[in-house]
Amino acid sequence: MHSKEQSVHKINSAYMEHYEAHQKRQQKRRKQLVRRLIVMSVFVLVIAVAVGSYHIKQRKTFAEKQQEYEQLEAQLAKLKKDEQNYLEEIELLNNDEYVLEIARTNYFFSKEGELIFKIIDEDSSY
């Protein structure tokens, strides 16, 4: 009755030729579409990596500059404080009484008729 080896014959007609040509064009278009998608994906990936690395570099540079700025701000505050201290010291050194008091304290200068005695600590050794 039915044999396992049946042969199917292809019908050669104009419709089938057009249909096969259409199928080949469709496969060719799919292959081109896949290639274009792959190329565009690679292109987008390269751009994304470039933008990402640039962003990371910029964040690193910003962090370094921010740290440097904070250090310079601290240094500026210290210098302003030192300047204020020096200005106060200049103001005091313009006062003759203050200069005389320093000279009396540090260099043992005396007023007229005043005697200065140096007291030696017993604990200190020569």
ZAKOL-16353 format. One record per residue (C-alpha): residue number from 1; residue in three letters; chain; x, z, y. Coordinates in nm, 2 decimals. Layout:
! ZAKOL-16353
atom i:NUM&aa:ala&ch:A&c1:X&c3:Z&c2:Y
...
! end
This chain:
! ZAKOL-16353
atom i:1&aa:met&ch:A&c1:0.00&c3:0.00&c2:0.00
atom i:2&aa:his&ch:A&c1:0.20&c3:0.12&c2:0.29
atom i:3&aa:ser&ch:A&c1:0.56&c3:0.07&c2:0.27
atom i:4&aa:lys&ch:A&c1:0.81&c3:0.29&c2:0.46
atom i:5&aa:glu&ch:A&c1:0.99&c3:0.00&c2:0.58
atom i:6&aa:gln&ch:A&c1:0.76&c3:-0.16&c2:0.82
atom i:7&aa:ser&ch:A&c1:0.90&c3:-0.40&c2:1.07
atom i:8&aa:val&ch:A&c1:0.77&c3:-0.41&c2:1.43
atom i:9&aa:his&ch:A&c1:0.81&c3:-0.73&c2:1.60
atom i:10&aa:lys&ch:A&c1:0.85&c3:-0.76&c2:1.97
atom i:11&aa:ile&ch:A&c1:0.61&c3:-0.98&c2:2.15
atom i:12&aa:asn&ch:A&c1:0.79&c3:-1.23&c2:2.38
atom i:13&aa:ser&ch:A&c1:0.56&c3:-1.29&c2:2.67
atom i:14&aa:ala&ch:A&c1:0.60&c3:-1.32&c2:3.04
atom i:15&aa:tyr&ch:A&c1:0.43&c3:-0.99&c2:3.09
atom i:16&aa:met&ch:A&c1:0.67&c3:-0.80&c2:2.86
atom i:17&aa:glu&ch:A&c1:0.97&c3:-0.97&c2:3.04
atom i:18&aa:his&ch:A&c1:0.84&c3:-0.85&c2:3.37
atom i:19&aa:tyr&ch:A&c1:0.77&c3:-0.51&c2:3.24
atom i:20&aa:glu&ch:A&c1:1.12&c3:-0.47&c2:3.09
atom i:21&aa:ala&ch:A&c1:1.27&c3:-0.60&c2:3.41
atom i:22&aa:his&ch:A&c1:1.07&c3:-0.34&c2:3.60
atom i:23&aa:gln&ch:A&c1:1.18&c3:-0.07&c2:3.37
atom i:24&aa:lys&ch:A&c1:1.55&c3:-0.16&c2:3.42
atom i:25&aa:arg&ch:A&c1:1.50&c3:-0.16&c2:3.80
atom i:26&aa:gln&ch:A&c1:1.34&c3:0.18&c2:3.77
atom i:27&aa:gln&ch:A&c1:1.63&c3:0.32&c2:3.56
atom i:28&aa:lys&ch:A&c1:1.88&c3:0.16&c2:3.81
atom i:29&aa:arg&ch:A&c1:1.70&c3:0.32&c2:4.10
atom i:30&aa:arg&ch:A&c1:1.70&c3:0.66&c2:3.93
atom i:31&aa:lys&ch:A&c1:2.07&c3:0.64&c2:3.86
atom i:32&aa:gln&ch:A&c1:2.13&c3:0.55&c2:4.22
atom i:33&aa:leu&ch:A&c1:1.91&c3:0.83&c2:4.34
atom i:34&aa:val&ch:A&c1:2.09&c3:1.08&c2:4.12
atom i:35&aa:arg&ch:A&c1:2.43&c3:0.95&c2:4.25
atom i:36&aa:arg&ch:A&c1:2.31&c3:0.98&c2:4.61
atom i:37&aa:leu&ch:A&c1:2.18&c3:1.33&c2:4.55
atom i:38&aa:ile&ch:A&c1:2.51&c3:1.43&c2:4.39
atom i:39&aa:val&ch:A&c1:2.71&c3:1.28&c2:4.68
atom i:40&aa:met&ch:A&c1:2.49&c3:1.45&c2:4.94
atom i:41&aa:ser&ch:A&c1:2.50&c3:1.78&c2:4.75
atom i:42&aa:val&ch:A&c1:2.88&c3:1.77&c2:4.75
atom i:43&aa:phe&ch:A&c1:2.88&c3:1.68&c2:5.12
atom i:44&aa:val&ch:A&c1:2.65&c3:1.97&c2:5.21
atom i:45&aa:leu&ch:A&c1:2.85&c3:2.21&c2:4.99
atom i:46&aa:val&ch:A&c1:3.18&c3:2.11&c2:5.17
atom i:47&aa:ile&ch:A&c1:3.02&c3:2.16&c2:5.51
atom i:48&aa:ala&ch:A&c1:2.87&c3:2.49&c2:5.40
atom i:49&aa:val&ch:A&c1:3.21&c3:2.61&c2:5.28
atom i:50&aa:ala&ch:A&c1:3.38&c3:2.49&c2:5.60
atom i:51&aa:val&ch:A&c1:3.12&c3:2.66&c2:5.82
atom i:52&aa:gly&ch:A&c1:3.14&c3:2.98&c2:5.61
atom i:53&aa:ser&ch:A&c1:3.51&c3:3.00&c2:5.63
atom i:54&aa:tyr&ch:A&c1:3.51&c3:2.94&c2:6.00
atom i:55&aa:his&ch:A&c1:3.25&c3:3.21&c2:6.04
atom i:56&aa:ile&ch:A&c1:3.46&c3:3.46&c2:5.84
atom i:57&aa:lys&ch:A&c1:3.77&c3:3.38&c2:6.05
atom i:58&aa:gln&ch:A&c1:3.58&c3:3.43&c2:6.37
atom i:59&aa:arg&ch:A&c1:3.44&c3:3.76&c2:6.25
atom i:60&aa:lys&ch:A&c1:3.79&c3:3.87&c2:6.16
atom i:61&aa:thr&ch:A&c1:3.93&c3:3.76&c2:6.49
atom i:62&aa:phe&ch:A&c1:3.65&c3:3.94&c2:6.67
atom i:63&aa:ala&ch:A&c1:3.71&c3:4.26&c2:6.48
atom i:64&aa:glu&ch:A&c1:4.08&c3:4.25&c2:6.57
atom i:65&aa:lys&ch:A&c1:4.01&c3:4.18&c2:6.94
atom i:66&aa:gln&ch:A&c1:3.75&c3:4.46&c2:6.94
atom i:67&aa:gln&ch:A&c1:4.01&c3:4.70&c2:6.80
atom i:68&aa:glu&ch:A&c1:4.27&c3:4.59&c2:7.05
atom i:69&aa:tyr&ch:A&c1:4.02&c3:4.62&c2:7.33
atom i:70&aa:glu&ch:A&c1:3.94&c3:4.98&c2:7.23
atom i:71&aa:gln&ch:A&c1:4.30&c3:5.07&c2:7.21
atom i:72&aa:leu&ch:A&c1:4.36&c3:4.92&c2:7.55
atom i:73&aa:glu&ch:A&c1:4.06&c3:5.11&c2:7.69
atom i:74&aa:ala&ch:A&c1:4.20&c3:5.44&c2:7.56
atom i:75&aa:gln&ch:A&c1:4.54&c3:5.35&c2:7.71
atom i:76&aa:leu&ch:A&c1:4.38&c3:5.27&c2:8.04
atom i:77&aa:ala&ch:A&c1:4.19&c3:5.60&c2:8.05
atom i:78&aa:lys&ch:A&c1:4.52&c3:5.79&c2:7.97
atom i:79&aa:leu&ch:A&c1:4.70&c3:5.60&c2:8.25
atom i:80&aa:lys&ch:A&c1:4.42&c3:5.67&c2:8.50
atom i:81&aa:lys&ch:A&c1:4.44&c3:6.04&c2:8.41
atom i:82&aa:asp&ch:A&c1:4.82&c3:6.03&c2:8.45
atom i:83&aa:glu&ch:A&c1:4.78&c3:5.85&c2:8.78
atom i:84&aa:gln&ch:A&c1:4.54&c3:6.12&c2:8.90
atom i:85&aa:asn&ch:A&c1:4.78&c3:6.39&c2:8.80
atom i:86&aa:tyr&ch:A&c1:5.07&c3:6.22&c2:8.98
atom i:87&aa:leu&ch:A&c1:4.86&c3:6.18&c2:9.29
atom i:88&aa:glu&ch:A&c1:4.77&c3:6.55&c2:9.28
atom i:89&aa:glu&ch:A&c1:5.14&c3:6.64&c2:9.23
atom i:90&aa:ile&ch:A&c1:5.24&c3:6.41&c2:9.53
atom i:91&aa:glu&ch:A&c1:4.98&c3:6.59&c2:9.74
atom i:92&aa:leu&ch:A&c1:5.12&c3:6.93&c2:9.64
atom i:93&aa:leu&ch:A&c1:5.48&c3:6.82&c2:9.70
atom i:94&aa:asn&ch:A&c1:5.38&c3:6.72&c2:10.06
atom i:95&aa:asn&ch:A&c1:5.30&c3:7.09&c2:10.11
atom i:96&aa:asp&ch:A&c1:5.61&c3:7.27&c2:10.22
atom i:97&aa:glu&ch:A&c1:5.49&c3:7.61&c2:10.10
atom i:98&aa:tyr&ch:A&c1:5.44&c3:7.47&c2:9.74
atom i:99&aa:val&ch:A&c1:5.79&c3:7.31&c2:9.75
atom i:100&aa:leu&ch:A&c1:5.94&c3:7.64&c2:9.86
atom i:101&aa:glu&ch:A&c1:5.75&c3:7.83&c2:9.58
atom i:102&aa:ile&ch:A&c1:5.89&c3:7.59&c2:9.32
atom i:103&aa:ala&ch:A&c1:6.24&c3:7.63&c2:9.46
atom i:104&aa:arg&ch:A&c1:6.21&c3:8.01&c2:9.45
atom i:105&aa:thr&ch:A&c1:6.07&c3:8.01&c2:9.10
atom i:106&aa:asn&ch:A&c1:6.29&c3:7.75&c2:8.93
atom i:107&aa:tyr&ch:A&c1:6.62&c3:7.77&c2:9.13
atom i:108&aa:phe&ch:A&c1:6.62&c3:8.14&c2:9.24
atom i:109&aa:phe&ch:A&c1:6.61&c3:8.06&c2:9.62
atom i:110&aa:ser&ch:A&c1:6.53&c3:8.36&c2:9.82
atom i:111&aa:lys&ch:A&c1:6.38&c3:8.43&c2:10.16
atom i:112&aa:glu&ch:A&c1:6.59&c3:8.58&c2:10.43
atom i:113&aa:gly&ch:A&c1:6.66&c3:8.94&c2:10.34
atom i:114&aa:glu&ch:A&c1:6.52&c3:8.91&c2:9.99
atom i:115&aa:leu&ch:A&c1:6.72&c3:9.00&c2:9.68
atom i:116&aa:ile&ch:A&c1:6.66&c3:8.84&c2:9.34
atom i:117&aa:phe&ch:A&c1:6.74&c3:9.03&c2:9.02
atom i:118&aa:lys&ch:A&c1:6.78&c3:8.85&c2:8.69
atom i:119&aa:ile&ch:A&c1:6.64&c3:9.06&c2:8.40
atom i:120&aa:ile&ch:A&c1:6.80&c3:8.99&c2:8.07
atom i:121&aa:asp&ch:A&c1:6.58&c3:9.01&c2:7.76
atom i:122&aa:glu&ch:A&c1:6.72&c3:9.24&c2:7.50
atom i:123&aa:asp&ch:A&c1:6.60&c3:9.03&c2:7.22
atom i:124&aa:ser&ch:A&c1:6.77&c3:8.71&c2:7.34
atom i:125&aa:ser&ch:A&c1:7.13&c3:8.65&c2:7.23
atom i:126&aa:tyr&ch:A&c1:7.40&c3:8.48&c2:7.44
! end
